[in-house]
Amino acid sequence: MLNMFSLQGKVALITGSAHGIGYSIAKALYNAGAKIIINSSNYESLNNGLNNLLSEGISIRDLLTIFETLAGMVTFCSLRQL
C-alpha cells in the first residue's frame, strides 16, 4: 500500500516533530521513503526525539535535524558529532 504513496527521493521537513503528532508524522513519512528533517525550538526535546527515532532503527543518513537558529543547529550537530 505504501508503494502507492512512495516518497522515495523526497525530503520532508516536519515542524514540531520531536514528539507527539509531529513525531508520528515524521515516522510515517520516513516509512514512505522520505528523508526526514525533524525540528524543535527546544534542544532537549529535539535531542530526545532524535534518540527515539534512532532507537526505532531510523538511519542517521536518512535523518536530518534543524534547530531554531543556524548557530543552534551547528552546536547541536557538533555535540552529537554528526
The first five atom37 places (N, CA, C, CB, O) and aatype in JSON, in Angstrom:
{
  "aatype": [12, 10, 2, 12, 13, 15, 10, 5, 7, 11, 19, 0, 10, 9, 16, 7, 15, 0, 8, 7, 9, 7, 18, 15, 9, 0, 11, 0, 10, 18, 2, 0, 7, 0, 11, 9, 9, 9, 2, 15, 15, 2, 18, 6, 15, 10, 2, 2, 7, 10, 2, 2, 10, 10, 15, 6, 7, 9, 15, 9, 1, 3, 10, 10, 16, 9, 13, 6, 16, 10, 0, 7, 12, 19, 16, 13, 4, 15, 10, 1, 5, 10],
  "atom_mask": [
    [1, 1, 1, 1, 1],
    [1, 1, 1, 1, 1],
    [1, 1, 1, 1, 1],
    [1, 1, 1, 1, 1],
    [1, 1, 1, 1, 1],
    [1, 1, 1, 1, 1],
    [1, 1, 1, 1, 1],
    [1, 1, 1, 1, 1],
    [1, 1, 1, 0, 1],
    [1, 1, 1, 1, 1],
    [1, 1, 1, 1, 1],
    [1, 1, 1, 1, 1],
    [1, 1, 1, 1, 1],
    [1, 1, 1, 1, 1],
    [1, 1, 1, 1, 1],
    [1, 1, 1, 0, 1],
    [1, 1, 1, 1, 1],
    [1, 1, 1, 1, 1],
    [1, 1, 1, 1, 1],
    [1, 1, 1, 0, 1],
    [1, 1, 1, 1, 1],
    [1, 1, 1, 0, 1],
    [1, 1, 1, 1, 1],
    [1, 1, 1, 1, 1],
    [1, 1, 1, 1, 1],
    [1, 1, 1, 1, 1],
    [1, 1, 1, 1, 1],
    [1, 1, 1, 1, 1],
    [1, 1, 1, 1, 1],
    [1, 1, 1, 1, 1],
    [1, 1, 1, 1, 1],
    [1, 1, 1, 1, 1],
    [1, 1, 1, 0, 1],
    [1, 1, 1, 1, 1],
    [1, 1, 1, 1, 1],
    [1, 1, 1, 1, 1],
    [1, 1, 1, 1, 1],
    [1, 1, 1, 1, 1],
    [1, 1, 1, 1, 1],
    [1, 1, 1, 1, 1],
    [1, 1, 1, 1, 1],
    [1, 1, 1, 1, 1],
    [1, 1, 1, 1, 1],
    [1, 1, 1, 1, 1],
    [1, 1, 1, 1, 1],
    [1, 1, 1, 1, 1],
    [1, 1, 1, 1, 1],
    [1, 1, 1, 1, 1],
    [1, 1, 1, 0, 1],
    [1, 1, 1, 1, 1],
    [1, 1, 1, 1, 1],
    [1, 1, 1, 1, 1],
    [1, 1, 1, 1, 1],
    [1, 1, 1, 1, 1],
    [1, 1, 1, 1, 1],
    [1, 1, 1, 1, 1],
    [1, 1, 1, 0, 1],
    [1, 1, 1, 1, 1],
    [1, 1, 1, 1, 1],
    [1, 1, 1, 1, 1],
    [1, 1, 1, 1, 1],
    [1, 1, 1, 1, 1],
    [1, 1, 1, 1, 1],
    [1, 1, 1, 1, 1],
    [1, 1, 1, 1, 1],
    [1, 1, 1, 1, 1],
    [1, 1, 1, 1, 1],
    [1, 1, 1, 1, 1],
    [1, 1, 1, 1, 1],
    [1, 1, 1, 1, 1],
    [1, 1, 1, 1, 1],
    [1, 1, 1, 0, 1],
    [1, 1, 1, 1, 1],
    [1, 1, 1, 1, 1],
    [1, 1, 1, 1, 1],
    [1, 1, 1, 1, 1],
    [1, 1, 1, 1, 1],
    [1, 1, 1, 1, 1],
    [1, 1, 1, 1, 1],
    [1, 1, 1, 1, 1],
    [1, 1, 1, 1, 1],
    [1, 1, 1, 1, 1]
  ],
  "atom_positions": [
    [[0.82, -1.2, 0.0], [0.0, 0.0, 0.0], [0.86, 1.26, 0.0], [-0.93, 0.0, 1.2], [0.53, 2.24, -0.68]],
    [[1.98, 1.25, 0.77], [2.82, 2.43, 0.81], [3.48, 2.72, -0.53], [3.87, 2.28, 1.87], [3.86, 3.86, -0.79]],
    [[3.64, 1.7, -1.39], [4.24, 1.94, -2.7], [3.41, 2.93, -3.51], [4.37, 0.63, -3.47], [3.96, 3.66, -4.34]],
    [[2.12, 2.96, -3.29], [1.25, 3.91, -3.99], [1.57, 5.34, -3.59], [-0.22, 3.59, -3.71], [1.31, 6.28, -4.34]],
    [[2.14, 5.51, -2.4], [2.42, 6.83, -1.86], [3.91, 7.0, -1.59], [1.62, 7.05, -0.57], [4.3, 7.65, -0.62]],
    [[4.75, 6.43, -2.46], [6.18, 6.46, -2.25], [6.71, 7.89, -2.23], [6.89, 5.66, -3.32], [6.38, 8.72, -3.08]],
    [[7.55, 8.16, -1.24], [8.23, 9.44, -1.14], [9.73, 9.26, -1.35], [7.95, 10.11, 0.23], [10.53, 10.1, -0.94]],
    [[10.1, 8.16, -1.99], [11.5, 7.86, -2.28], [12.13, 9.04, -3.01], [11.62, 6.56, -3.12], [11.57, 9.54, -3.99]],
    [[13.29, 9.48, -2.53], [13.98, 10.59, -3.16], [13.48, 11.97, -2.75], [0.0, 0.0, 0.0], [13.98, 12.97, -3.25]],
    [[12.52, 12.03, -1.85], [11.97, 13.31, -1.37], [12.52, 13.61, 0.02], [10.41, 13.27, -1.33], [12.95, 12.71, 0.74]],
    [[12.51, 14.88, 0.39], [12.91, 15.32, 1.72], [11.72, 16.02, 2.35], [14.17, 16.26, 1.67], [11.09, 16.86, 1.72]],
    [[11.42, 15.66, 3.6], [10.27, 16.25, 4.29], [10.73, 16.95, 5.57], [9.22, 15.16, 4.63], [11.41, 16.35, 6.4]],
    [[10.37, 18.21, 5.71], [10.59, 18.96, 6.95], [9.3, 18.91, 7.74], [11.03, 20.44, 6.66], [8.25, 19.37, 7.28]],
    [[9.37, 18.36, 8.95], [8.2, 18.25, 9.8], [8.46, 19.1, 11.04], [7.89, 16.75, 10.18], [9.32, 18.75, 11.86]],
    [[7.74, 20.2, 11.17], [7.94, 21.06, 12.33], [7.26, 20.46, 13.54], [7.4, 22.48, 12.05], [6.25, 19.77, 13.43]],
    [[7.83, 20.73, 14.7], [7.28, 20.18, 15.94], [7.33, 18.66, 15.96], [0.0, 0.0, 0.0], [6.44, 18.0, 16.5]],
    [[8.39, 18.1, 15.37], [8.42, 16.66, 15.16], [9.23, 15.9, 16.2], [8.97, 16.37, 13.81], [9.5, 14.71, 16.01]],
    [[9.6, 16.53, 17.27], [10.37, 15.85, 18.31], [9.5, 14.96, 19.19], [11.11, 16.86, 19.16], [10.0, 14.07, 19.87]],
    [[8.19, 15.2, 19.17], [7.27, 14.38, 19.97], [5.85, 14.58, 19.46], [7.37, 14.73, 21.48], [5.59, 15.45, 18.63]],
    [[4.95, 13.78, 19.96], [3.52, 13.94, 19.66], [3.16, 13.64, 18.21], [0.0, 0.0, 0.0], [3.73, 12.75, 17.58]],
    [[2.19, 14.39, 17.71], [1.67, 14.17, 16.35], [2.77, 14.38, 15.31], [0.48, 15.12, 16.07], [2.88, 13.6, 14.36]],
    [[3.59, 15.41, 15.47], [4.67, 15.66, 14.53], [5.65, 14.51, 14.45], [0.0, 0.0, 0.0], [6.15, 14.17, 13.37]],
    [[5.93, 13.89, 15.6], [6.83, 12.73, 15.66], [6.24, 11.57, 14.88], [7.08, 12.32, 17.13], [6.94, 10.9, 14.12]],
    [[4.94, 11.32, 15.07], [4.27, 10.24, 14.35], [4.24, 10.5, 12.84], [2.84, 10.06, 14.87], [4.4, 9.58, 12.04]],
    [[4.03, 11.75, 12.46], [4.04, 12.1, 11.04], [5.44, 11.89, 10.45], [3.59, 13.58, 10.84], [5.58, 11.37, 9.34]],
    [[6.46, 12.28, 11.19], [7.84, 12.08, 10.73], [8.12, 10.6, 10.48], [8.85, 12.65, 11.76], [8.7, 10.25, 9.45]],
    [[7.71, 9.75, 11.41], [7.92, 8.3, 11.22], [7.16, 7.79, 10.01], [7.48, 7.53, 12.48], [7.69, 6.97, 9.25]],
    [[5.93, 8.25, 9.81], [5.12, 7.79, 8.67], [5.76, 8.22, 7.35], [3.68, 8.34, 8.78], [5.81, 7.43, 6.41]],
    [[6.25, 9.45, 7.29], [6.89, 9.92, 6.07], [8.19, 9.16, 5.81], [7.17, 11.43, 6.15], [8.5, 8.85, 4.66]],
    [[8.93, 8.87, 6.86], [10.14, 8.06, 6.73], [9.79, 6.67, 6.19], [10.87, 7.93, 8.1], [10.45, 6.17, 5.28]],
    [[8.76, 6.08, 6.74], [8.34, 4.74, 6.29], [7.85, 4.74, 4.85], [7.24, 4.21, 7.19], [7.85, 3.7, 4.19]],
    [[7.44, 5.92, 4.35], [7.02, 6.05, 2.95], [8.22, 6.33, 2.03], [5.97, 7.17, 2.81], [8.05, 6.46, 0.82]],
    [[9.43, 6.43, 2.62], [10.63, 6.58, 1.81], [11.33, 7.92, 1.85], [0.0, 0.0, 0.0], [12.38, 8.08, 1.24]],
    [[10.76, 8.89, 2.56], [11.36, 10.23, 2.59], [12.53, 10.3, 3.55], [10.31, 11.26, 2.97], [12.57, 9.61, 4.57]],
    [[13.48, 11.15, 3.22], [14.47, 11.58, 4.21], [13.73, 12.62, 5.05], [15.82, 12.16, 3.54], [13.05, 13.49, 4.5]],
    [[13.87, 12.54, 6.35], [13.1, 13.45, 7.2], [14.01, 14.44, 7.91], [12.29, 12.66, 8.22], [15.14, 14.13, 8.28]],
    [[13.48, 15.64, 8.08], [14.14, 16.67, 8.86], [13.24, 16.92, 10.07], [14.39, 18.01, 8.01], [12.1, 17.37, 9.93]],
    [[13.78, 16.62, 11.26], [12.97, 16.88, 12.45], [13.33, 18.27, 12.98], [13.2, 15.79, 13.55], [14.43, 18.77, 12.74]],
    [[12.41, 18.86, 13.69], [12.55, 20.24, 14.12], [11.93, 20.42, 15.5], [11.9, 21.2, 13.11], [10.89, 19.82, 15.81]],
    [[12.57, 21.24, 16.31], [12.01, 21.64, 17.6], [12.68, 22.94, 18.0], [12.22, 20.53, 18.68], [13.83, 23.18, 17.65]],
    [[11.97, 23.76, 18.73], [12.56, 25.0, 19.22], [13.24, 24.79, 20.57], [11.49, 26.09, 19.34], [13.77, 25.73, 21.16]],
    [[13.23, 23.55, 21.05], [13.8, 23.22, 22.35], [14.86, 22.14, 22.17], [12.69, 22.75, 23.34], [14.57, 21.06, 21.65]],
    [[16.08, 22.42, 22.6], [17.2, 21.5, 22.41], [16.92, 20.13, 23.04], [18.47, 22.08, 23.01], [17.1, 19.1, 22.39]],
    [[16.47, 20.11, 24.28], [16.24, 18.84, 24.96], [15.19, 18.0, 24.25], [15.81, 19.07, 26.41], [15.34, 16.79, 24.09]],
    [[14.13, 18.64, 23.83], [13.08, 17.95, 23.09], [13.61, 17.37, 21.78], [11.91, 18.9, 22.82], [13.31, 16.23, 21.43]],
    [[14.39, 18.17, 21.06], [14.97, 17.71, 19.8], [15.9, 16.53, 20.03], [15.72, 18.85, 19.11], [15.85, 15.55, 19.29]],
    [[16.73, 16.62, 21.05], [17.66, 15.54, 21.36], [16.9, 14.26, 21.73], [18.6, 15.97, 22.51], [17.28, 13.17, 21.3]],
    [[15.84, 14.4, 22.53], [15.04, 13.22, 22.9], [14.36, 12.62, 21.68], [13.99, 13.6, 23.96], [14.34, 11.4, 21.52]],
    [[13.8, 13.46, 20.83], [13.15, 12.97, 19.62], [14.13, 12.26, 18.71], [0.0, 0.0, 0.0], [13.81, 11.21, 18.14]],
    [[15.32, 12.82, 18.57], [16.36, 12.2, 17.75], [16.73, 10.84, 18.31], [17.6, 13.1, 17.68], [16.8, 9.86, 17.57]],
    [[16.97, 10.77, 19.61], [17.32, 9.49, 20.23], [16.21, 8.46, 20.06], [17.61, 9.68, 21.71], [16.48, 7.29, 19.82]],
    [[14.96, 8.89, 20.18], [13.84, 7.95, 20.0], [13.78, 7.43, 18.57], [12.51, 8.63, 20.36], [13.57, 6.23, 18.36]],
    [[13.96, 8.3, 17.59], [13.94, 7.86, 16.19], [15.09, 6.9, 15.91], [14.02, 9.07, 15.24], [14.9, 5.89, 15.23]],
    [[16.27, 7.22, 16.42], [17.42, 6.34, 16.21], [17.2, 4.98, 16.87], [18.7, 6.98, 16.75], [17.58, 3.95, 16.31]],
    [[16.58, 4.97, 18.05], [16.34, 3.7, 18.74], [15.29, 2.85, 18.03], [15.89, 3.96, 20.18], [15.2, 1.64, 18.25]],
    [[14.5, 3.49, 17.17], [13.5, 2.76, 16.39], [14.05, 2.3, 15.04], [12.27, 3.63, 16.16], [13.32, 1.77, 14.2]],
    [[15.35, 2.5, 14.85], [16.0, 1.98, 13.65], [16.06, 2.93, 12.47], [0.0, 0.0, 0.0], [16.43, 2.51, 11.38]],
    [[15.71, 4.19, 12.67], [15.8, 5.15, 11.58], [17.27, 5.53, 11.41], [14.91, 6.42, 11.84], [17.92, 5.97, 12.36]],
    [[17.78, 5.36, 10.21], [19.18, 5.59, 9.9], [19.51, 7.08, 9.97], [19.53, 5.04, 8.53], [18.74, 7.92, 9.5]],
    [[20.65, 7.39, 10.57], [21.08, 8.79, 10.66], [21.29, 9.37, 9.27], [22.36, 8.91, 11.49], [21.19, 10.58, 9.09]],
    [[21.59, 8.53, 8.28], [21.77, 9.02, 6.91], [20.45, 9.5, 6.32], [22.37, 7.93, 6.04], [20.45, 10.28, 5.37]],
    [[19.35, 9.03, 6.86], [18.04, 9.42, 6.36], [17.36, 10.44, 7.26], [17.16, 8.2, 6.22], [16.19, 10.77, 7.08]],
    [[18.1, 10.94, 8.23], [17.53, 11.84, 9.23], [18.38, 13.09, 9.35], [17.42, 11.14, 10.6], [19.59, 13.01, 9.58]],
    [[17.76, 14.22, 9.18], [18.44, 15.48, 9.36], [17.77, 16.21, 10.51], [18.41, 16.34, 8.05], [16.59, 16.0, 10.77]],
    [[18.51, 17.04, 11.19], [17.91, 17.81, 12.28], [18.1, 19.3, 12.01], [18.52, 17.43, 13.65], [19.09, 19.71, 11.42]],
    [[17.16, 20.06, 12.44], [17.27, 21.51, 12.31], [16.81, 22.15, 13.62], [16.43, 22.05, 11.1], [15.8, 21.74, 14.19]],
    [[17.55, 23.11, 14.09], [17.2, 23.79, 15.33], [16.7, 25.17, 14.98], [18.41, 23.86, 16.3], [16.64, 25.53, 13.81]],
    [[16.35, 25.93, 15.96], [15.73, 27.23, 15.75], [16.63, 28.19, 14.98], [15.35, 27.83, 17.08], [16.13, 29.0, 14.19]],
    [[17.93, 28.13, 15.2], [18.85, 29.03, 14.51], [19.99, 28.23, 13.9], [19.39, 30.11, 15.48], [20.22, 27.08, 14.28]],
    [[20.69, 28.82, 12.97], [21.84, 28.15, 12.38], [22.89, 27.86, 13.44], [22.45, 29.01, 11.25], [23.47, 26.77, 13.45]],
    [[23.13, 28.8, 14.33], [24.12, 28.58, 15.39], [23.69, 27.41, 16.28], [24.31, 29.85, 16.24], [24.52, 26.59, 16.68]],
    [[22.41, 27.33, 16.58], [21.89, 26.23, 17.38], [22.06, 24.9, 16.66], [0.0, 0.0, 0.0], [22.39, 23.9, 17.29]],
    [[21.84, 24.89, 15.35], [21.98, 23.66, 14.58], [23.44, 23.22, 14.56], [21.44, 23.85, 13.14], [23.73, 22.03, 14.71]],
    [[24.37, 24.16, 14.36], [25.79, 23.81, 14.35], [26.21, 23.27, 15.7], [26.65, 25.03, 13.98], [26.93, 22.27, 15.77]],
    [[25.78, 23.9, 16.76], [26.1, 23.44, 18.12], [25.53, 22.04, 18.34], [25.55, 24.42, 19.18], [26.22, 21.16, 18.85]],
    [[24.28, 21.85, 17.96], [23.63, 20.56, 18.14], [24.38, 19.46, 17.39], [22.17, 20.63, 17.66], [24.65, 18.39, 17.96]],
    [[24.72, 19.71, 16.14], [25.42, 18.71, 15.34], [26.82, 18.44, 15.9], [25.52, 19.17, 13.88], [27.29, 17.3, 15.87]],
    [[27.48, 19.48, 16.4], [28.78, 19.29, 17.0], [28.7, 18.42, 18.24], [29.41, 20.63, 17.34], [29.52, 17.53, 18.44]],
    [[27.72, 18.69, 19.08], [27.55, 17.9, 20.29], [27.2, 16.44, 20.0], [26.48, 18.52, 21.16], [27.61, 15.54, 20.73]],
    [[26.44, 16.23, 18.93], [26.05, 14.88, 18.54], [27.11, 14.22, 17.68], [24.72, 14.9, 17.8], [26.99, 13.04, 17.33]],
    [[28.16, 14.96, 17.33], [29.24, 14.5, 16.44], [28.69, 14.0, 15.12], [30.06, 13.39, 17.12], [29.05, 12.92, 14.65]],
    [[27.81, 14.8, 14.51], [27.22, 14.45, 13.23], [28.04, 15.02, 12.1], [25.77, 14.94, 13.13], [27.71, 14.83, 10.93]]
  ]
}
